[in-house]
Amino acid sequence: MSKKLLIVESPAKAKTISKYLNNEFTVLASFGHVRDLPKKNGSIDVKDDFKPKYQLIAKNKKHVDDIISAAKNSDSIYLASDQDREGEAIAWHIEEILRENKLLDNRTLCRVTFNEITKPAIIDAVNNPRDIDFNLVDAQQARLTLDYLIGFNVSPLLWRKIKPGLSAGRVQSPALRLICEREDEIRQFVPEDYFGVHLHSHKDRTKFTSRLVEIDGKKLEVKSIKTKDEASAIHKSLAGNKSATISKITKKQKKKNPTAPFITSSLQIEASRQLGFTTDRTMRVAQGLYEGIELNKETVGLITYMRTDSVQLSSIAIEEIREYITSNFEKEYLPAKANVYTSKSKNAQEAHEAIRPTSINRTPESIKNYLSADQYKVYELIWRRTLASQVSPAILDTTAIDIKLGAGVFRANGVMVNFDGFMRVYREIIEDTPDDSEEARLPALTEGEEIPVDNIEISEHQTEPKPRFTEASLVKSLEELGIGRPSTYASIIATLKKREYVMMDKKRFVPTDIGMVVSQFLTAHLTKYVDLKFTANLEDTLDNIAIGNQKKLPILHNFWDELSHTVQEKQNISKMELTSTQLDEDCPKCGKHLISRFGKYGRFIGCSGYPDCDYMRKVDKDGNSEEVAPPEVVPDRVCPKDEGQLVIRNGKYGKFISCANYPKCKHIENMDTPETENAITCPECNKGKVVAKKGRFGIFYSCNNYPDCKTIFKYEPVDTSCPSCGYKLMMTHTTKTKGTQHICPKCKHTVSV
């Protein structure tokens, strides 16, 4: 019997698939990518056609060794990594490793893909293998190279010009720009007051409200009434009427079609809106549902592949869904023909089917006991959306009623569900919808009918800026702009949070000071690389490489030529220019203009005359500022270096004493001046005393003659010479195993006490 090796990405998937195949097969996991670019300069050789210098990922070496060992005992090798670009690249890397180990001679190697982890899908994939798609591999390598070129050339520029440890990314930076530009809009927004006049009335027991839309023959828009006096004058002119007349009733019937089955982005958006899940949490849960859940001692993949841009369903899935609707709903819920959806994404060729349950007959309730709370919620969301996509449209009756009252016309809008259709199964939640846009339930009325005037009310409103992005609305914007791909949205958001470019406030993105500075720098000086259209066009280019319409090398050469030239141009920009903005305000202390600056501890407003003038104001996250109180003077003491006044300042680790002439004089002391009368003389300079100080990692001992002498000791010093080297000072150290010891800081000789 021939031996076969099938390699997938995850151990959970391997466990599920191994149960579907016969004993000929050994199923192993690569645990994701097996090779990657080292995180250092030179990993891409730009002079040798961008040749990558891959190396094994250390944590996966054991798994690669297992694959090599199993391959030696196999006749056929099936590469079954995921069906997208990254999966194709993993398959290619494994092939390269096997080739380097001379394991492809006299062995069959082929590529298999599947959209769901069910026995029929796995058997069909194994029986219909293909070759590795090198267009997809080239697209993945081009993506990796572009990300590397930006990361390892723009990020160091940020380190030098703004702050060490910052990063820029091909997709991360445009996403940050969206968040920061929205924040700028919010900060610059000037609210505008407007007023509404509303008529409250009723018929029988049904109360309803209508809004004034016309007065004295003049049409009124929502924001037409600008002042309270104007609203009061209208109110006064209408207030004497005890009844109003229904002047016009307009009824329309409209069809509301079901939404398409989930793709990656729409699943992330709806899970955020309906479940409150982050994109990362949604994808982790979906991954588990795809790889398999144990049901009645059998592991079953519950959903199809969760990284897809396609809204299509297979004919088999549609047939099963229609049979389910026939069996469980009235006949009017089944449309005459199956609903067909077309993808808006240009990248839908990378996957062939939407996210759906592997069987619609596996209802959420029937498997609830086998799922975690998160798994149940996500599965139910996918199940309902898939089922709803093949249900008949809903039919809504909309009604607009015009009510004549004196010289005014009021309008009430209402909606009634004539036939709920797909809404019986699934309803979307729309974010940031104004409350006044909702339509009310209206009583049965006829034209010419009189209704009582219960009350005429003036309502006061204020315009609001666009809301900050939530994870759902950011993903939606990125998708609409063509920036990134659904499989990358979770990692983009995670990176922005990790770098502390953004923080979350009531589940909405708020850019931090450092995030704003980085975005402003990139927008001003590397404009092209955060340009939304440029980034979207680059994604299209990668898609064209994936389908063989473009070659990667010309793209990479053109990109690198422009990027390297731009980065070189920006080397001479001053840090002050990047992090400072001149304000239209003079310093109250010296009269020079004020500047807004980004410093070590965030943004602040200071005098351009610094250090001659030390005026400063703190700036909070909302852009509000408050003056910083002048440092407290230390009485009866002067600086031992230049006899300047000593003052108390607040630092990163609390209060400390320094010279008022800083930065010309950099003398500093602990807030609690150490007792030096009985302290040990420093053995290095023989001038200062060794005193205890509090630092970032706790108490340490150092010479108080700093910065002339920078001697530091980790442990408490004792006035005892080392018997081994004669060094003048020993240190006391106590441990559980060795007790108290004297340790020489120079030769490390120890003496038990």
N, C-alpha and C positions, 0 to 999 in steps of 0.2 A: 504493500500500500504506500502510495506516494505521500510525502510529508509536505504540508503547506503552512506558511507563516503569513498571518494577516496583522498588519500594524496600524493601530488607530492612535488618536491623540491622548485620550484620557483613560485611566484605569476603570472608571465606572462604565464607560462605553465598552471597554474590552470585556468586562465581566458580563454585560448584557449580551453582547454579540456571540461570545463563546458558547452560550447556551443554545444558539440558533444553528450552529455549524456542527458537522460531524467530527469524529475523532481524528480525521486527517489534519484538522486545523489546530495550530497553536496561535492564540490571539494575545498580542502584547501591546503595551501602550508606550508611546514616546514621551509622554508627559509634556505635550506641547512642542515648542521649537527645540531642536537639538543643537543647532549652531546659531551663533549671533555675531555681530560685530563687536569687538572689544570696545569698551567705553573709554577710548583714548584717541588722540589725534593720530592720523596716519592709517586708520582702519580702512579707509577708502583711498586708493592710489589715484589721485586725480590726473596724474601724468600718464597713467597706463590705462586709459579708457575706463576710469572709475572702477578698477578691479577691486572687489571686496576681499578683505583678509579675514575670513571667518575663523572662529575657534569654537570648540565644543563648549556648551554651557556646563559649567562645573557640576551643578546640582543634578543634571540629567545624565552625567557620564555613566553612572551605574545602569541606567535604563538602556543607554546606547550599547553598553557591553552585553547586556542581556539579549538585545536584538541581534548583535553580531554573532553571539554564541548560538542562538536559535537558527539564524540564517545558515550557519555551517551545516546544520542537520536537516535543511529543508530543500525540496526540489523546486518549489514555486514560492514566490514572495509577492504578496498583495499589499500595496500601499493604500490605506483606506483613511487617510486624514481628511479633514473637512473639505467641502467642495468650493470654498472661496479662494482668493489669492493666497492668503496666509497658509491655508491647508495645502494648496498646490506647492508652495515653496517648501513646506515641511517634507512633503513626499520627495521633492527633488534633493533636499539635503540628505535624507536617509539614503537615497540612491547613490549620491556622491560618496557617502561614508562607506557603503557596501562596496562600491567600485574601488576606493582607496585600499580596502582590505581584501581586494581580489576575490570577492564573493559572488560576482555576477557571471563568472564563467560557468557554462553548463547549467545555469539556473534560469528559470522564467521569472521575469519581473514585470508587473503590470500595475496599473492604477485603477482603483474602483472608488465610486462615490455613491452615496445614497442620501435621500432627503429625510428619511425617517428610520428609526431603529426598531423595525419590526421584522419578523422572520421572513415574510415574502420579499420585503425590500432588500434585505441583506443577501438572500439567496439569488435574487435577480441581479444584484450588483456584482456578485462573485462570478456569475455565469456570463456577464457582459462587461469584461474589463476593457480598458482603453490605455493609450499611452499618456505619459505626463504631458500636460499642455504647457509648452514653454513660453507661450505668449502670456499666460497668467503668471508664470515664474518671473518673466522679465518685468511685468507690471509691478509685482511685489518688490523686486530688487530696485526698480526705479523709485518706488515709494520710499524704501529704506534709505537709498542714497540721497534723495532730496531731503529727507528728515535729518540725516546725518550732516549734510552740507550746511543746512541752516543752523542746526543745534551746535555744531562745533566751530562755527564762524561768527554767528550773531551772539550766542551766549557769552563768549569771552569778552565781546565788546561791551555787553551789559555789566560784566564783572568789573571792568576797568573804569567805566564811565558812571556807573550808578552804585552797585553794591555786589560783593562776592556772593556766589551761590545762586544767582538768578538764571533763568533759562528762557529761550525763545523756541517756538515750534511752528512748523508749517501750518498747522490747523489750530493749534492752541492759541497762537497770537491773534489771528483774526477773531476767534471766539471771545477773547479778552477785550478786543477792541469794541465788539458789539455791546458788551456789558458796560464798558467805560463810557462809550458814547451815550448810552441810555442814561447813565448817571449824570453826565453833563447836561443832558436835556432836562432832567428832573431838577437839578440845581439852578438852571437858568430860567426855569419856567416861572412865569408871572401869573398867578391865578386871577381869574376874571369872574366877578360876581354877575349873576343873572337871576331872574325871578320867574316864577310860573304862577298862573292863576288856575285853580282847579274847582270844578263843580262836583259836589257830593250829592248823590241822589239814590233812589231805591225804587224797586217795584216788588210788590208783595214782600217777601223776606230777603230778597237779594239786593245787597247794596253794591254800588259801583261808582267809579270815579272817572271823570273826563277832564281833558286838558284844553285850555283856551287856545284855539288855532286861528281865530279871526276876530278883529274888532273894528267896527265902523268900516267894513269892507276891505280892511287891510290884513293880508295874510301874516301870521306870526310864526316864525321858526322857534325852535326850542330855546335859543338864547337871545331872542329879540328884545325882551324886556330887561333893560340894563340896570334900572334903579328902583328902589323901593317906592319912591314917590310916584313913579309911573305906574307901578303895580297897584299902589293904593288908589290912584285916580280911577283905574279900570275897575277895581273892586267896588269903589263907591258908586260908579255908574251902573253897576249890575246888581247891587245888593238889595234894591227895593223889590225885585221880582220874587214872587212866591212859587211860580211854576215855570217850567220850560217845555219846549215842544220838540219832538223828534222830527227833524226836517229831512233827513236822508239816511237810508240804510243800504250799505253796500256789502254784498256777500260774495265770497269767492271760495272755490274749492281748489286745494292744491295738493299735489302728490309729494310726499317726502320719501326719497329712496333710501334704502339701507346703505350703510357704509361698507367699504371693502373689507375683506379679512385683514388681519394684522400683518404688517411688515415690521421690521425691527424698530424703526423710529416710532411708528404709531403705537406699538406695544409699550414702548418706554413712556410716551406721552400720556397714554390712557392710564397706565399703572401709576404714574405720578399724580394725575388728576383724581382718579377714583380710589386709589389705595394709599396714596401718600408715599409711594416707594421712590427711592432714588434710582437713577438709571442703572447704577452698578448693582444694586440689590435686585432689581428686576431681571437683569441678565444672568445673575448667579442662580436665581430660582429657575428661570427658563432653561438654563443649561442642565440643571438637575432633572427637570421634567423630560428634556430631550434624551438624556443619556440613559434614563431608565429608573423606574420605581418598582419595588417588589410588590406584586399583587397576588395574593393566594399562592405564595411560594414560586411565583414566576416573575422574572424581571421584565418589565415592558416599557418601551419608550412611549411616553404619553403624548408628546407633541412633535411636529416636524422641526427641521433645522431652524434655529431661531435667529440666524443672521442672513437676512434676505431682503431684497428690494422688490420682489415680485408679489403682486396681489392675485395671481392666478391660483386656481385650485385644480387638482387633477380631475379627470372625468370620473374616475372611480370614487373620489371623495365627494364630488357633487352628487353622484347617483345615490350614495349612502345617505347624504344629508337630506335629499329630496324624499327618500323613503322614510326617514325619521319624521320629517314634517307631516307626511301623509298619515303616518301611524299615530301621531301625538297632537295634531292640530286639526281644526276644521278645514274644509277643502279650500276656502278662500285665502288661506295663508300660504298656499303653494302656488307660485306664479306659473303661468302656462309654459314658459321656457326658463331655463336656468339663468340666473343673473350672471352677466359676464363683466369683468372689470379689467381695465388696462392700466398698466403701471405708468406713473409720471416720471419715474426715475430713468435716467440714461444708463444706469448701471445694472438694470434688472437682469442682464444676461448672466450675471455671476451666480444666480440661484434661480430655481425654476418653479418654486411654489411658495405660497404665502405660509405664515405660521398658522397651523391648525391642529386640532386633536388628531392623533393617528386613527381614532375611530370615534365618530360622533355619538355612537351608541354607548360609549363609556362616559356616562353623565357625571358631573361633579359630585352629586350626592352619592352615587353608587361607589365611589372610590375615596370618599372623604376620610374614612378611618385609616387609610394608608398614607395620607399626605400630612405634611406639617401645615401649620396655619398659613404660612406664606405660600407654600405650593398650592394649597387649595384655592386661595384667592386668585393667584395668577392663572391657574388652570381654568377656573370658572370664567374669568374674564376672556380668555382665548376661546373657550368653548362657546360662550354666548355670542361673541362677535362673529365667530365662524358660522354658527347656526343662523344668526340674524341676516348674514350676507345673502342667504338663499331664500329668505322669506319675502312675501309680497310687500310692496311699498305701503306706508301709512297714508291715510287720506284725512286731511285736516280741513275743517270749515273755518274760514277767517271772516270776521265781521267788523266793519267800521261803521259807527253810528255817529252822525252829526246831530248836535242838540242846539237849537236856537234859543238864546236867552237874551232878550233886549237887543242891543247892537252887537252882541258877541255870538260866536259859534264855538261850541266845545266839541271835542271828538273823543270817543271811547273806542278802543280796539279790543277785540276779544278773539279767542280761538277755542274751537271745540274739536275733539278727536272724533271723527266720523267712523274711522276704522283704524285700529291701532297697528295692524300689520307687524312689521319687524320690531316696532317699539314695545311689543309685548315681551320680547326676548332681551332687547339691549337698547340702552340710551346712552349717548355720549354726554360728557360734562364739558361745557365750554367755559374756559377761564375768562376772567376779567370782563364779564358781561354786565353792563350797568343795570341796576335794579329796575330803573324806570323803563327798560326795554321789554320787560315781561308783559305778556298780554293777559288780560283778566277774563274771568268768566262773566258773561252778560246774561241778563234775563231776556225772555222773549218780548220783543217790542215791535211796534208797527209805526210806519210813517204817519205823522199828524197827531200821534198820541201825546198827551200831556203827562209830564212827570213832575213830582214835587222837588223843590229846591231845599235840600236838607242843610246845606252849608256851602258858602263860597270861600275858599281858602287861598291865601298867598303862601307860596313855598319859596324859600331862599336857597340858592344853589351856588356852587363855586366850581369853576372848571378845574380839572385835575390833570397832571402830566401823565404820560404813559407809565404804566406800572413797571417796576423792576422785573427782570426776567426770573421766572421759576425754571427748574430743570426742564419741565415740559415745554414751556414757551421758548426756551433757548434751543432745545433740540428741534422744535418746529421751525424756528428761524434759520438754523443751520441747514436743515433739510431743504427749505424753500430756496435758500441762496445757493444750494449745491456745494456747501462747504463740508468737507469730511464725508464719511460714510457711516451708516447706522452702526456698524460694528465698532466704530471708533468713538462714538459720542460719550460713552461711559468713561473711557480713559481720558478724554479731553477734559471733562468736568472734574475727574479725580485729580488730574495734574494741576488745574487751576487752584483747587483747594489745597493740595499738598504744598504748592509753592507759596501759599498765603497771598495770592494775587486777589482772591475773593474771599468773602465770608458770607455765611448764610444768616439772614435776618427774616424771621417768619417765613422760612422756606423760599426766600428770594435772594438773588445774588446782589451783594454790595461789594464793589471793588475796594480794596484796601489802598492806602496811600502808595505803597510800593507797586501795586497793580496799576494804578493810574499813571505813575511816573514811567513805568516800563511801556505801557501802551502809548503814552504821549511821545516817548523817545522813538519807538518803532514807527509810529504814524508819521512823525515829522522827518525822520532821517532814513528809514528803510520802508518808505511808503508802499512800494510795490509789493512787498512781502507780507503786508497785512491788508492789502487791497482785496476786498471781498470778491470782485469779479476775477481778479488774477488767480486767487486761490481756487475759485470754482472752475476756472478754465484749466487749471493744473489737474484737478480731479478728472475732468473730461479727458485730458491728455492721457492720464493713467488708464482710464477706461478704454481709450483707443489702442493703447499698447496691449491691453488685455485681450482685445478681439483681433489683434494683428493689423490694425489700420495704420499704426505708427511704430517706429523703431525707437528704442530707449536711448541709444547713444547720442543722436543729434539733439534730443531734448535735454539730456544731462549736460552736454557741452555748452549749449546756449545758456542754460540756467546758471552754470558755474561761472562762465565768463562775466555775466552781469553781476552776480552776487559778489564774487571776489573783488571786482572793481569798486563796487559800492561800499563794501566793508573797509577797503583800503582808504577810500576817500574820507570815511568818518573817524579815522583814528585820531585826528588832531582836534576834534571837538572838545572843548573844556567841560569838565564835570559841572562847574557852576552854571554854564549855559544850559545844560541838560536838566538840572534839578531845580533851577530858580526861575521864578516869574515875577517881573516887576509889577507892583501894584500902583494903582492911581491914588496913593495915600502917602503922606509925609510922616516921618518919625516924630512923635510928640516930644521926644527927648532932645533931638539935635537938629531936626528939620530936613534931613536927607530922606530920599525916597525909601519906602519899605519894599521888601521882596518876600515872596512866598517861596520857601525852600523845603527840600526833603533832606532831613538829617538822619543821624544814626538811630534816633528813636521815633521817627515819623515826621510828618509835615509840621512846620511852624512858620510864623511870620517874624522876620527880624529886620534889623536896620542894615542898609547897604554899607553903612559906615563902620561895621564891625571890623576889627576888634576895638576901635576907638569908642564906639557906642555899643552898649550891650543890651539895648531895648529888644524885647522878645515877647511874642504872644503864642500860646499853644493853640493848635487847631484840632478840633475833634472830628469824628468820622462824618459828621453832617456838614462840615465846612465852617462851623461856628468857632470863633476864637475868643480867648480870654487872656488878659495880660498876666505875665509871669511875675510874681512878686520878686523884688530885688533880694539877693542873697543876704541872710542874716549875718551881721558882723560879729566876729569872735572878740569879746572885750579884753582889753589889756594884753593883747598879743599881736605880734607882727611876724611876717614871714622871715624865717632864718636865712633865706637866700638873698632877697633884695629889699627886705624891710617893708614890703608892701603890706596892706591890711589883709588879715586872714578872714575868710568868710566861710559860711556853711552852705554847701550845695547839695542838691539831690542827684544821685547817680543811679546807674543800673542796679546796683546792689545796696541801695539805701543812701543815707546821708554821709557826707565826708567833708573834711576841711581842706580848702585849697587857697592859693594866693589870689587876691582880687585882680592881679595883673596878668592872669591867664589870658591868652596862650603864650605871652612873652616869658612868663615864669610858670613852670609846671610843677611847683612844689605841692604835694598832697599829703594828708594825714588821715588816719582813721578818725571817725567822729569821737569815739572814746579814746583819748590819748593814752597809749599804753604806759604803765608804770615802768620807768627806766632806771630808777635809783639802784635797785638790786638786780637789774637785768645783766645777762652775760654779755661781755664785749664780743663783737663780731670778729671771728678769727681771720676773716679775709681782709678787711680794711683797717681793723684795730682802732676805728673811730666811733662807729655806730654801736647801737645795742641791739641784741636779738630780741624781738618782741612778737607777741601773738597778734595775728591779724585775721580778719574774716574775709574770705574770698568766695569765688563762684562755687567751689567744691567744699566749703567749710573752713575750719580753722587751719591756718598754717603759720609758720614762724619765719620772719625775715628781718633783715637789717633795716633799722629806721633811718639809715643814711641814704635811702633811695632818693633819686635814681643814680647817685654816684656809685653806690654799692648795691648790687642786685642779688645778693646771697639769699637763698630761700631754703628752708628746712621743712620737711614734711611732718616730723614728729617733735615733741617737746624737747628742747635742748637742756643738757646738764653740763656743769663746769668740770668735766673730767676728760683728760687726754686719752687718746687711743693708745693702748699698749703695743699695737702692731706697727702703726705708721707715725705716731707722735702727734697727730692732728689735735688741735687744742680743744675740740668740742665733740661731745658724743650726744646721742639722742635716745630718749626713753621710748620704748615701744612695748606694748603688752598684748599678748595673744592668748587664746584659750589653751593651746597646746604647749607653748614654750614659756608661758608666764612673762614676767617683765625682763626686758633685755636692754642693754645699752648698745647702740649701733653706730658705727663710724660712718658719716655721710661720704667720706672720701674713699676708703678702702673696703667698706662694708663689713669690717670685722665686728663680731658680736661678742658681748660679755653678759652672761646671765647674772641677774641681781638677786 
